[in-house]
Amino acid sequence: MTGGGQTGEFVPQDVILREAGANPAAVAEAVRAMTGLEAAAAAELVARAPSAIRTRIAPALAEALRVKLVAVGATVELRTHGAAPAPAFFDVYLRDRGDNKINVVRALKMMMGLGLREAVELVDDAPCLLKRRLAQDEAEALRHELVEAGAIVEVRGHDGSAPAERETSGASAAVTWGATGSSATPTLVTGGAAPASAPADGFAVILHHFGTRKIDVVKLVREATGLGLKEAKDLSESIDVVIRQGLDEPEARALERALAAVGAQVSVRGAPRAAPTATPQFASGSRFDVVLQHHGPNKINVIKVIRDHTTLGLKDAKDLSEAADSVIKQGVGEFDARVLQQALLLVGAQVELRAAAPPPPAALPEPSRGFGVILRHHGENKISVIKLIREATGLGLKDAKDLSESTDVMIKEGLRGDEARRLAEALTAAGARVEIRGQALDEDEDDDLTPIDVVLNDCGPQKIMVIKLIREVTGLGLKESKDMSETAGAVVRSGLPRSEASALAQQLVALGAAVELREAERGVAAEVDLFLQVCGPNKISVIKEVRAITGLGLKEAKDLVEAAPTLIKAAVAREAAMAHQELLHAVGATVELR
């Protein structure tokens, strides 16, 4: 054999044991037989893998030793003596997403099994680490797909002992593939490139090793990152990997403590987050309209996306997709708006986000008497506030929750000064911000709440959602609810307390409907129907009142109450109906006069 151009010389080989495989005892025995080591020394050599079994031996002997070790399940590398080791595993970094973000997202979803949200977030974080410790063919396949999609990708030899922030320089320079200008040839990156694992801003949490409780570490990684089970497991099994970055120091330290508590080796690196240099395009908490400008070449897929995100029927979704500049969703948060936008872009649609105009406030009648308690914000203890609202108003759980989540909304009015103060003090003690408005009642004025009618003037662009809400609050069937939504000036609910009417009006306005609140005109209808909407927490007391109103037996009254929303009694004189309504409100029921 020849080597170095000189005849008669052999090229010395080193035999490197990379992994012992599933049967280390058999590998240790083969090492002992081929090297003459004692059994304990051979076992220790195998346990230290990767390790050099023999060095500077003839190629034929090296090959024989490799064959014997492979036969017992080991992974073996033959290396020319003195040559630098070739990396066994590789890390893949996304340096730049290029001009076609959609195709890059698709490639990540296909090659890494990510969901849409995870893939979009990963692409938006570029430059970033995509995958660690991949075999060469896997790294090359991932690189190829991303480069085909227009991204700039960097593949580095995996070095588990190096710190996560190490920079690329000198002998460890990496090769970057991908289009850079007009050239598609590999480019050597030697310094100057920001390490993908370093936190670009703020603090990063680095997982060095999962320790002895890998399952608990995987759970914490899933909670901290939102990754799926497989991705979180792969991340946990990597060495010196960034779990989260761009965090404030208290957040990073809290995650570090949680991981350390389950036995992981973890550290925090980075510096305080720099002050922003540019004002954001939208203020925090902004609401958005998702506007479809054109469905593009894949109308069927666009219709599917619209149905998935709006619960519209096939015909309604098709009509919406074919209309120019149609609003798919209105007044949604930024995250939900961008998720829908990306889903539509991925199927070829032209879509735009526009800042949503604030919904016009409902024209509520001004309180003409007494004091009212206004809820400005529920504060940190929302559950306690909901309980107090239910006790004060007799609303059901859902209605009280919706009311508590509104701002600057009337909880209860027509109160005496001491009643308003007691309610305001109870809400303030629960952490809510409230305000008392109004003036004292005259002595001869009763404390009954002025009944309010909720009038639907126009259902707006989200007719299907308005119909659903009408069905929920009235108990009507689909056809009757549809007819009501299409009738201008239809009374959705009548004879409601002011707070209930305000909450319902705000729900309809949020869906784009035009709503008007009117004081119920007394004397227009001599008789009304008494409807039980929700029986509330005191079912037995409600059954007693229903028996007194209707004259039914115990079983019939119980069945009637449990069937709510339902008609209790028809054609009742308005004055008598209002008296019944007050009695039922007093025991926690929600009642409507129609």
Backbone torsions as a table, in degrees:
resi	resn	phi	psi	omega
1	MET	NA	147.6	-178.7
2	THR	-112.8	154.3	175.5
3	GLY	-156.8	137.1	179.4
4	GLY	67.0	18.6	176.4
5	GLY	84.3	3.9	-179.0
6	GLN	-110.2	121.2	-176.6
7	THR	-67.9	144.2	175.5
8	GLY	88.8	-8.1	178.8
9	GLU	-100.0	137.7	174.6
10	PHE	-97.2	155.7	178.4
11	VAL	-89.3	113.6	-176.4
12	PRO	-65.5	144.7	-176.6
13	GLN	-118.8	149.5	170.0
14	ASP	-110.3	139.7	177.1
15	VAL	-104.2	114.8	-175.6
16	ILE	-109.8	121.5	174.8
17	LEU	-84.6	111.5	-179.0
18	ARG	-82.6	-47.4	179.0
19	GLU	-144.7	144.5	-179.2
20	ALA	-80.8	-19.4	-179.4
21	GLY	80.4	-157.7	-173.4
22	ALA	-83.5	-10.3	-174.7
23	ASN	-130.8	71.7	-176.8
24	PRO	-63.9	-28.2	179.7
25	ALA	-63.9	-43.6	179.3
26	ALA	-66.7	-36.8	177.9
27	VAL	-65.3	-43.1	178.9
28	ALA	-60.9	-38.6	178.8
29	GLU	-66.1	-39.9	177.9
30	ALA	-66.1	-39.3	177.6
31	VAL	-64.0	-42.6	179.7
32	ARG	-61.2	-43.7	-177.3
33	ALA	-66.9	-36.7	-174.9
34	MET	-86.5	-19.2	-174.7
35	THR	-112.5	-18.0	-177.3
36	GLY	80.2	10.1	178.8
37	LEU	-72.6	158.8	170.8
38	GLU	-65.9	158.6	-176.6
39	ALA	-60.7	-41.4	-178.7
40	ALA	-65.6	-40.9	-179.8
41	ALA	-66.6	-39.6	178.8
42	ALA	-64.8	-42.1	179.5
43	ALA	-63.4	-39.0	179.3
44	GLU	-66.3	-39.1	178.9
45	LEU	-62.3	-41.5	179.0
46	VAL	-67.5	-38.9	-178.5
47	ALA	-66.3	-24.4	-178.4
48	ARG	-87.6	6.4	-176.8
49	ALA	-53.1	140.3	4.9
50	PRO	-75.2	137.1	-177.4
51	SER	-152.3	157.0	179.2
52	ALA	-84.3	120.8	179.5
53	ILE	-81.6	-50.3	175.2
54	ARG	-138.1	145.7	177.9
55	THR	-126.5	153.6	177.2
56	ARG	51.6	53.3	177.0
57	ILE	-116.9	163.6	-178.3
58	ALA	-63.5	147.7	-179.2
59	PRO	-55.9	-39.8	-178.6
60	ALA	-64.5	-41.2	178.4
61	LEU	-67.9	-38.9	177.8
62	ALA	-61.9	-41.7	-179.6
63	GLU	-66.2	-39.2	178.8
64	ALA	-63.1	-43.5	178.9
65	LEU	-64.4	-40.8	178.4
66	ARG	-60.2	-43.9	-178.4
67	VAL	-61.9	-43.8	-179.1
68	LYS	-64.1	-40.6	-178.8
69	LEU	-70.9	-39.7	177.9
70	VAL	-63.5	-34.7	-178.4
71	ALA	-64.1	-25.6	179.1
72	VAL	-101.3	14.6	170.7
73	GLY	98.6	7.0	-178.8
74	ALA	-84.0	160.2	172.5
75	THR	-106.8	122.1	-169.4
76	VAL	-127.9	143.9	176.8
77	GLU	-124.7	133.3	172.0
78	LEU	-99.3	128.7	-175.2
79	ARG	-131.9	136.0	174.7
80	THR	-60.0	131.1	-174.2
81	HIS	-60.5	130.7	178.8
82	GLY	90.8	-9.8	-179.6
83	ALA	-79.9	151.3	177.4
84	ALA	-68.3	140.9	-178.9
85	PRO	-67.2	137.1	175.0
86	ALA	-81.5	138.0	-179.4
87	PRO	-63.0	137.5	178.0
88	ALA	-86.9	-27.3	-179.0
89	PHE	-132.2	161.4	-174.3
90	PHE	-134.3	150.8	172.6
91	ASP	-109.7	140.9	-178.1
92	VAL	-114.0	127.4	-179.3
93	TYR	-117.8	139.9	171.3
94	LEU	-93.2	109.9	-178.2
95	ARG	-83.4	-40.5	-179.7
96	ASP	-155.5	139.1	-176.9
97	ARG	-78.5	-12.1	-178.8
98	GLY	76.9	-159.6	-174.7
99	ASP	-92.7	-9.3	-174.7
100	ASN	-121.7	78.3	-176.8
101	LYS	-60.2	-37.9	-175.7
102	ILE	-61.1	-45.8	-179.3
103	ASN	-65.7	-35.0	178.2
104	VAL	-66.5	-42.1	176.8
105	VAL	-59.9	-44.1	179.1
106	ARG	-60.3	-43.0	-179.2
107	ALA	-63.3	-41.3	178.4
108	LEU	-64.6	-42.0	178.2
109	LYS	-59.9	-42.0	-176.7
110	MET	-71.8	-44.7	-171.7
111	MET	-84.4	-28.0	-174.9
112	MET	-113.3	-2.7	178.0
113	GLY	68.6	27.5	-178.7
114	LEU	-82.7	157.6	169.0
115	GLY	-79.0	170.4	-177.4
116	LEU	-59.8	-48.2	-176.6
117	ARG	-61.6	-44.1	-178.0
118	GLU	-64.6	-41.9	-179.3
119	ALA	-65.0	-42.9	179.6
120	VAL	-62.7	-44.3	-179.8
121	GLU	-63.5	-38.0	-179.8
122	LEU	-66.3	-43.2	178.9
123	VAL	-64.3	-40.8	-179.5
124	ASP	-67.6	-21.0	-178.8
125	ASP	-84.7	-3.6	-176.8
126	ALA	-55.6	140.0	2.5
127	PRO	-77.2	137.1	-177.0
128	CYS	-155.9	162.0	175.9
129	LEU	-77.6	129.1	177.6
130	LEU	-94.2	-49.6	-173.9
131	LYS	-153.2	139.1	179.4
132	ARG	-110.5	155.3	169.5
133	ARG	55.2	53.9	175.8
134	LEU	-99.1	148.2	170.5
135	ALA	-65.2	160.3	-174.1
136	GLN	-59.8	-42.6	-178.5
137	ASP	-67.8	-35.0	178.1
138	GLU	-67.9	-43.6	178.2
139	ALA	-62.3	-41.0	-179.9
140	GLU	-66.4	-39.0	179.3
141	ALA	-64.5	-43.2	178.6
142	LEU	-64.9	-44.6	178.1
143	ARG	-59.1	-44.6	-177.0
144	HIS	-61.1	-45.2	-178.2
145	GLU	-64.7	-39.9	-178.5
146	LEU	-71.2	-38.4	176.9
147	VAL	-65.1	-39.2	176.8
148	GLU	-61.3	-30.3	179.0
149	ALA	-82.6	-3.0	176.2
150	GLY	101.5	5.9	-177.7
151	ALA	-87.1	161.7	172.1
152	ILE	-104.2	121.6	-170.4
153	VAL	-124.1	143.2	178.7
154	GLU	-121.3	131.7	177.4
155	VAL	-115.0	124.8	-179.9
156	ARG	-120.7	147.9	171.7
157	GLY	-64.7	131.9	-176.7
158	HIS	-73.9	130.7	177.2
159	ASP	-132.3	97.9	-174.3
160	GLY	-66.4	-20.0	-177.4
161	SER	-87.8	-11.6	-176.5
162	ALA	-80.0	149.4	177.9
163	PRO	-66.5	154.7	-174.8
164	ALA	-64.0	-25.9	-175.6
165	GLU	-93.5	7.6	-172.3
166	ARG	-56.6	143.9	179.8
167	GLU	-94.6	157.3	-179.5
168	THR	-89.9	114.2	-179.8
169	SER	-158.5	160.0	173.6
170	GLY	56.6	-129.2	-173.8
171	ALA	-69.4	-20.5	-178.9
172	SER	-93.5	16.3	-179.7
173	ALA	-58.9	141.5	-176.8
174	ALA	-103.9	162.8	176.8
175	VAL	-102.1	129.5	179.2
176	THR	-106.9	127.5	175.7
177	TRP	-106.2	156.6	175.0
178	GLY	126.9	163.1	-176.9
179	ALA	-70.1	124.1	172.1
180	THR	-126.2	101.1	-171.6
181	GLY	70.8	-127.0	-179.1
182	SER	-97.7	-5.2	-176.7
183	SER	-97.3	139.5	177.2
184	ALA	-115.3	13.6	-177.9
185	THR	-82.6	154.1	178.4
186	PRO	-59.0	142.6	-178.9
187	THR	-123.1	130.3	179.3
188	LEU	-81.0	124.1	178.7
189	VAL	-97.8	114.6	-177.2
190	THR	-125.4	89.0	179.0
191	GLY	79.0	166.2	178.3
192	GLY	81.1	-22.2	179.8
193	ALA	-83.0	130.1	179.3
194	ALA	-67.0	131.5	179.1
195	PRO	-61.3	134.1	-175.6
196	ALA	-66.0	-26.1	-176.1
197	SER	-88.7	-4.5	179.8
198	ALA	-82.5	139.8	178.3
199	PRO	-66.9	122.4	-178.9
200	ALA	-65.1	-29.3	-177.6
201	ASP	-158.8	136.6	179.6
202	GLY	81.4	-157.6	-175.5
203	PHE	-104.4	148.5	177.1
204	ALA	-119.8	145.0	176.3
205	VAL	-103.2	119.8	-175.0
206	ILE	-106.3	123.8	175.3
207	LEU	-95.1	115.8	-179.9
208	HIS	-86.8	-39.7	178.4
209	HIS	-161.5	146.1	-175.7
210	PHE	-77.0	-12.4	178.5
211	GLY	77.3	-143.2	-173.7
212	THR	-101.5	-8.0	-176.8
213	ARG	-121.0	67.9	-173.4
214	LYS	-61.6	-38.0	-177.5
215	ILE	-61.2	-43.2	178.9
216	ASP	-66.0	-36.9	178.0
217	VAL	-65.8	-42.2	178.6
218	VAL	-60.2	-41.7	178.6
219	LYS	-60.0	-45.4	180.0
220	LEU	-65.5	-37.8	178.2
221	VAL	-64.4	-41.1	177.8
222	ARG	-62.5	-43.4	-179.6
223	GLU	-64.9	-37.0	-175.6
224	ALA	-78.9	-28.0	-172.5
225	THR	-112.6	-19.5	-175.3
226	GLY	77.6	11.1	-179.7
227	LEU	-74.7	161.4	172.7
228	GLY	-73.4	173.7	-175.9
229	LEU	-61.2	-46.8	-176.8
230	LYS	-63.9	-45.4	-178.6
231	GLU	-64.9	-41.3	179.4
232	ALA	-65.0	-37.5	178.0
233	LYS	-65.3	-45.3	178.8
234	ASP	-61.3	-41.0	-179.6
235	LEU	-64.8	-41.4	-178.4
236	SER	-66.4	-31.5	-177.8
237	GLU	-82.7	-7.0	177.3
238	SER	-80.3	164.2	-178.5
239	ILE	-112.3	135.7	178.8
240	ASP	53.9	54.4	-176.8
241	VAL	-112.1	145.2	178.8
242	VAL	-79.0	120.1	176.7
243	ILE	-82.6	-52.6	176.5
244	ARG	-139.7	147.6	175.9
245	GLN	-138.5	169.1	-178.3
246	GLY	72.5	26.0	-177.2
247	LEU	-94.5	157.6	166.0
248	ASP	-72.3	157.2	-175.3
249	GLU	-60.6	-42.6	178.9
250	PRO	-61.4	-37.9	178.0
251	GLU	-65.0	-43.8	-178.9
252	ALA	-65.1	-41.4	-179.6
253	ARG	-67.3	-37.0	178.8
254	ALA	-63.9	-42.6	177.9
255	LEU	-66.9	-38.6	177.5
256	GLU	-60.3	-45.0	-179.5
257	ARG	-64.4	-39.8	-179.0
258	ALA	-64.2	-42.0	179.4
259	LEU	-70.1	-40.1	179.1
260	ALA	-64.7	-31.2	-178.8
261	ALA	-66.4	-23.2	178.0
262	VAL	-104.0	19.2	170.3
263	GLY	91.9	5.5	-179.2
264	ALA	-78.9	152.6	172.4
265	GLN	-94.0	116.3	-169.2
266	VAL	-145.9	152.4	177.0
267	SER	-145.2	165.7	177.9
268	VAL	-118.0	133.4	179.5
269	ARG	-134.8	156.7	175.9
270	GLY	127.5	-167.1	-177.7
271	ALA	-139.8	161.2	179.6
272	PRO	-54.5	145.8	-177.7
273	ARG	-61.9	131.9	-179.7
274	ALA	-70.8	151.9	177.7
275	ALA	-66.9	141.8	-179.4
276	PRO	-63.2	141.6	-178.8
277	THR	-99.9	-9.5	-179.5
278	ALA	-138.2	145.9	178.0
279	THR	-74.0	139.3	179.2
280	PRO	-65.7	157.1	-178.4
281	GLN	-67.8	-35.8	179.9
282	PHE	-126.1	144.3	177.0
283	ALA	-69.2	151.4	177.7
284	SER	-60.6	137.4	179.9
285	GLY	86.1	5.5	179.7
286	SER	-65.4	153.5	175.4
287	ARG	-108.7	151.8	-172.6
288	PHE	-132.9	152.1	167.7
289	ASP	-105.1	132.3	175.6
290	VAL	-96.3	113.6	-171.8
291	VAL	-110.4	121.7	176.3
292	LEU	-88.4	113.7	-179.1
293	GLN	-84.7	-37.7	176.3
294	HIS	-159.8	144.2	-175.8
295	HIS	-76.1	-15.3	179.5
296	GLY	74.8	-162.7	-174.0
297	PRO	-78.7	-14.6	-174.7
298	ASN	-114.7	66.4	-174.3
299	LYS	-61.5	-37.7	-178.2
300	ILE	-62.1	-43.9	178.7
301	ASN	-66.7	-34.5	177.1
302	VAL	-64.0	-42.9	178.7
303	ILE	-60.5	-41.3	178.7
304	LYS	-61.2	-43.4	179.9
305	VAL	-62.9	-42.7	-180.0
306	ILE	-61.7	-43.4	-179.9
307	ARG	-64.8	-39.2	-179.5
308	ASP	-63.5	-33.8	-173.4
309	HIS	-98.9	-8.9	-176.4
310	THR	-126.1	-12.1	-175.3
311	THR	62.9	21.7	175.6
312	LEU	-73.3	158.1	172.6
313	GLY	-74.5	171.0	-176.5
314	LEU	-59.3	-47.8	-176.7
315	LYS	-64.8	-44.5	-179.5
316	ASP	-64.0	-41.4	178.8
317	ALA	-65.2	-38.8	178.1
318	LYS	-64.2	-45.5	179.2
319	ASP	-61.3	-40.2	-179.3
320	LEU	-65.7	-39.7	-178.4
321	SER	-68.8	-27.3	-176.9
322	GLU	-88.8	-9.8	179.9
323	ALA	-85.9	140.9	178.9
324	ALA	-77.5	138.4	178.9
325	ASP	51.4	48.6	-179.8
326	SER	-90.8	139.8	179.6
327	VAL	-83.4	114.6	-179.8
328	ILE	-78.5	-49.0	174.5
329	LYS	-137.6	145.4	-171.5
330	GLN	-123.3	135.5	173.3
331	GLY	64.8	38.5	-178.9
332	VAL	-100.5	162.2	178.5
333	GLY	-66.6	163.3	-174.2
334	GLU	-62.3	-43.9	-177.5
335	PHE	-61.5	-49.6	-179.7
336	ASP	-62.3	-37.4	179.9
337	ALA	-65.0	-41.6	-178.0
338	ARG	-72.5	-33.6	175.6
339	VAL	-61.5	-45.5	178.5
340	LEU	-65.9	-40.0	178.8
341	GLN	-60.0	-46.3	-179.6
342	GLN	-64.9	-38.7	178.9
343	ALA	-61.8	-39.8	178.9
344	LEU	-72.5	-39.1	178.2
345	LEU	-62.9	-37.0	-178.6
346	LEU	-65.3	-22.6	177.4
347	VAL	-103.1	17.1	169.8
348	GLY	90.5	8.0	-178.4
349	ALA	-82.1	157.6	171.9
350	GLN	-98.6	119.2	-171.7
351	VAL	-139.7	151.9	-175.3
352	GLU	-140.5	144.4	172.3
353	LEU	-100.5	131.9	177.7
354	ARG	-125.7	142.6	176.9
355	ALA	-62.4	126.3	-177.1
356	ALA	-77.8	138.6	174.6
357	ALA	-70.7	139.0	178.3
358	PRO	-60.5	138.2	-179.0
359	PRO	-62.0	138.9	179.3
360	PRO	-65.9	135.7	179.8
361	PRO	-65.6	144.2	177.5
362	ALA	-66.0	141.2	-178.6
363	ALA	-78.3	82.0	-177.1
364	LEU	-77.9	142.6	175.0
365	PRO	-63.6	139.2	177.8
366	GLU	-69.5	135.4	177.7
367	PRO	-62.4	129.3	-176.0
368	SER	-96.3	-7.7	-175.8
369	ARG	-157.6	156.7	171.7
370	GLY	70.9	-174.7	179.1
371	PHE	-104.2	148.6	174.8
372	GLY	-124.3	147.8	178.3
373	VAL	-106.4	119.0	-177.3
374	ILE	-100.9	128.2	175.5
375	LEU	-91.2	115.2	178.8
376	ARG	-84.5	-41.0	177.9
377	HIS	-163.0	145.4	-175.5
378	HIS	-75.2	-15.5	-179.6
379	GLY	75.8	-158.0	-173.2
380	GLU	-88.0	-15.8	-175.4
381	ASN	-112.8	68.4	-172.4
382	LYS	-63.5	-37.2	-176.9
383	ILE	-60.8	-44.5	178.8
384	SER	-64.1	-37.1	178.5
385	VAL	-65.1	-41.2	178.5
386	ILE	-60.8	-43.1	178.9
387	LYS	-59.8	-43.7	179.9
388	LEU	-65.6	-38.5	178.7
389	ILE	-64.7	-41.5	178.6
390	ARG	-62.5	-42.4	-179.8
391	GLU	-65.5	-36.4	-175.9
392	ALA	-79.5	-29.7	-171.6
393	THR	-113.7	-19.8	-175.5
394	GLY	78.4	12.4	179.8
395	LEU	-72.7	157.8	171.9
396	GLY	-73.1	173.1	-175.4
397	LEU	-61.0	-47.5	-177.2
398	LYS	-63.6	-45.5	-178.6
399	ASP	-64.8	-40.4	178.6
400	ALA	-66.0	-38.2	177.3
401	LYS	-63.9	-46.3	178.8
402	ASP	-60.7	-40.0	-179.2
403	LEU	-65.8	-41.3	-178.1
404	SER	-66.6	-28.0	-178.7
405	GLU	-85.0	-4.3	175.2
406	SER	-86.0	163.2	178.0
407	THR	-117.8	147.5	-179.9
408	ASP	52.3	51.0	-176.9
409	VAL	-117.0	144.4	-179.9
410	MET	-76.0	121.5	176.5
411	ILE	-82.2	-49.9	179.4
412	LYS	-158.2	144.0	179.9
413	GLU	-136.9	-179.4	-175.6
414	GLY	71.6	28.0	-176.0
415	LEU	-99.1	156.2	168.2
416	ARG	-75.0	163.4	-176.8
417	GLY	-58.7	-42.9	-178.8
418	ASP	-68.3	-35.6	178.2
419	GLU	-66.1	-44.0	179.7
420	ALA	-62.5	-41.5	-179.9
421	ARG	-64.6	-41.8	179.3
422	ARG	-62.0	-44.6	179.8
423	LEU	-65.1	-42.4	179.8
424	ALA	-64.5	-39.7	179.6
425	GLU	-66.0	-39.8	179.1
426	ALA	-64.5	-42.8	179.4
427	LEU	-67.2	-40.1	178.5
428	THR	-64.0	-39.0	178.6
429	ALA	-63.5	-27.1	178.1
430	ALA	-85.6	1.6	176.1
431	GLY	99.3	2.3	-178.9
432	ALA	-82.4	158.1	172.2
433	ARG	-103.3	121.5	-175.1
434	VAL	-132.9	167.0	178.6
435	GLU	-146.1	141.8	177.3
436	ILE	-103.0	130.9	178.1
437	ARG	-130.7	157.3	173.5
438	GLY	119.1	-166.4	-179.1
439	GLN	-141.7	165.2	-173.1
440	ALA	-64.5	149.7	176.5
441	LEU	-76.8	148.1	170.0
442	ASP	-71.4	152.0	-177.0
443	GLU	-61.5	-34.8	-176.2
444	ASP	-89.3	7.6	-178.1
445	GLU	-95.3	133.4	179.4
446	ASP	-76.9	166.2	-176.2
447	ASP	-96.4	10.7	-179.5
448	ASP	-65.8	144.1	176.4
449	LEU	-76.9	139.0	177.5
450	THR	-67.2	123.3	-179.9
451	PRO	-69.3	140.4	-175.8
452	ILE	-121.7	139.1	173.1
453	ASP	-102.1	137.0	175.0
454	VAL	-99.9	114.8	-172.8
455	VAL	-110.2	126.2	178.9
456	LEU	-95.6	112.5	179.4
457	ASN	-89.2	-32.4	179.5
458	ASP	-158.4	136.5	-176.0
459	CYS	-79.6	-16.1	178.2
460	GLY	77.0	-167.0	-172.8
461	PRO	-75.8	-20.0	-175.8
462	GLN	-105.0	63.7	-173.9
463	LYS	-60.2	-41.5	-177.3
464	ILE	-61.0	-44.3	-179.2
465	MET	-67.3	-35.8	177.7
466	VAL	-65.2	-42.1	178.4
467	ILE	-60.3	-42.6	179.1
468	LYS	-60.3	-43.6	-179.7
469	LEU	-65.0	-40.4	178.3
470	ILE	-60.9	-42.1	178.6
471	ARG	-62.2	-39.9	-178.4
472	GLU	-65.7	-41.3	-171.7
473	VAL	-90.5	-15.2	-178.0
474	THR	-112.5	-22.3	-175.9
475	GLY	78.4	10.3	179.7
476	LEU	-75.6	162.5	175.3
477	GLY	-77.3	176.2	-176.9
478	LEU	-62.2	-46.5	-176.6
479	LYS	-64.6	-45.7	-178.8
480	GLU	-64.0	-39.0	178.5
481	SER	-66.3	-39.0	178.2
482	LYS	-64.5	-44.2	178.5
483	ASP	-60.6	-41.1	179.7
484	MET	-63.6	-40.9	-178.5
485	SER	-67.0	-25.6	-177.7
486	GLU	-93.0	-2.4	-178.0
487	THR	-102.9	113.5	177.9
488	ALA	-66.2	133.5	179.1
489	GLY	83.2	11.8	179.7
490	ALA	-71.6	137.6	178.2
491	VAL	-85.8	110.6	-179.0
492	VAL	-73.3	-49.9	175.2
493	ARG	-138.3	143.8	-179.4
494	SER	-129.1	157.3	176.4
495	GLY	66.5	28.7	-178.5
496	LEU	-87.1	152.1	166.2
497	PRO	-60.0	155.0	-173.9
498	ARG	-59.5	-40.2	-178.0
499	SER	-65.0	-40.5	178.3
500	GLU	-65.4	-42.8	179.9
501	ALA	-62.9	-40.6	178.9
502	SER	-63.1	-44.0	-179.4
503	ALA	-63.4	-43.6	-179.9
504	LEU	-65.8	-41.2	179.4
505	ALA	-60.9	-41.1	-179.3
506	GLN	-66.9	-35.1	176.0
507	GLN	-63.1	-43.1	-180.0
508	LEU	-68.5	-40.9	179.6
509	VAL	-63.9	-37.0	178.8
510	ALA	-62.2	-24.7	177.4
511	LEU	-91.0	5.6	177.0
512	GLY	91.6	6.5	-178.6
513	ALA	-81.0	154.1	174.2
514	ALA	-96.1	120.2	-170.9
515	VAL	-127.4	146.3	175.7
516	GLU	-132.4	138.9	175.4
517	LEU	-106.7	130.4	-179.0
518	ARG	-128.3	144.6	171.3
519	GLU	-69.3	131.4	-179.2
520	ALA	-62.1	131.7	-178.1
521	GLU	-81.4	116.8	-179.9
522	ARG	-74.9	142.7	175.3
523	GLY	89.4	-14.1	-179.8
524	VAL	-68.9	-44.8	177.1
525	ALA	-115.3	119.7	-178.9
526	ALA	-70.3	-28.0	-178.0
527	GLU	-128.9	147.4	179.2
528	VAL	-135.2	165.9	174.8
529	ASP	-99.8	141.6	-178.2
530	LEU	-103.0	116.2	-177.9
531	PHE	-112.6	134.1	172.4
532	LEU	-94.1	116.0	-179.7
533	GLN	-87.9	-50.0	-179.5
534	VAL	-140.2	133.6	-177.6
535	CYS	-79.0	-19.5	179.0
536	GLY	77.4	-169.2	-173.0
537	PRO	-79.3	-16.0	-174.1
538	ASN	-107.6	68.5	-173.5
539	LYS	-61.8	-38.8	-177.6
540	ILE	-63.0	-43.6	178.9
541	SER	-64.6	-37.9	178.4
542	VAL	-65.1	-40.8	179.0
543	ILE	-61.3	-41.6	178.5
544	LYS	-60.2	-44.3	179.9
545	GLU	-66.2	-39.8	179.0
546	VAL	-63.9	-39.5	177.1
547	ARG	-62.4	-41.2	-179.8
548	ALA	-66.4	-35.0	-178.2
549	ILE	-75.9	-41.0	-170.3
550	THR	-100.9	-22.1	-174.7
551	GLY	77.6	13.1	-179.9
552	LEU	-75.6	161.7	173.5
553	GLY	-75.8	174.1	-174.9
554	LEU	-61.2	-48.6	-176.5
555	LYS	-64.1	-44.6	-177.9
556	GLU	-64.6	-41.5	179.0
557	ALA	-65.2	-39.8	178.2
558	LYS	-63.0	-46.2	178.6
559	ASP	-60.7	-38.8	-179.1
560	LEU	-65.7	-44.2	-179.6
561	VAL	-65.0	-40.8	-178.5
562	GLU	-72.6	-13.4	179.6
563	ALA	-89.1	2.3	-177.6
564	ALA	-54.3	141.6	2.6
565	PRO	-75.2	135.2	-176.1
566	THR	-157.0	160.5	177.2
567	LEU	-77.7	127.5	176.7
568	ILE	-89.4	-50.2	-178.1
569	LYS	-153.2	137.1	-177.9
570	ALA	-101.8	154.4	173.5
571	ALA	54.5	56.3	177.8
572	VAL	-101.0	139.3	175.0
573	ALA	-55.8	138.5	-172.7
574	ARG	-56.8	-43.0	-178.8
575	GLU	-63.0	-42.2	178.6
576	ALA	-66.8	-39.3	-179.9
577	ALA	-63.2	-39.9	179.2
578	MET	-66.2	-35.1	176.4
579	ALA	-65.3	-43.9	176.3
580	HIS	-60.4	-41.7	-178.9
581	GLN	-59.6	-42.9	-179.9
582	GLU	-65.2	-40.8	179.1
583	LEU	-62.3	-42.8	-179.7
584	LEU	-70.1	-37.4	175.2
585	HIS	-60.1	-37.7	-176.4
586	ALA	-64.2	-25.7	179.2
587	VAL	-102.1	14.4	171.2
588	GLY	96.8	3.6	-178.7
589	ALA	-86.5	157.0	173.7
590	THR	-108.1	120.1	-171.7
591	VAL	-127.2	146.0	179.8
592	GLU	-128.1	141.6	173.7
593	LEU	-102.9	130.5	179.0
594	ARG	-126.8	NA	NA
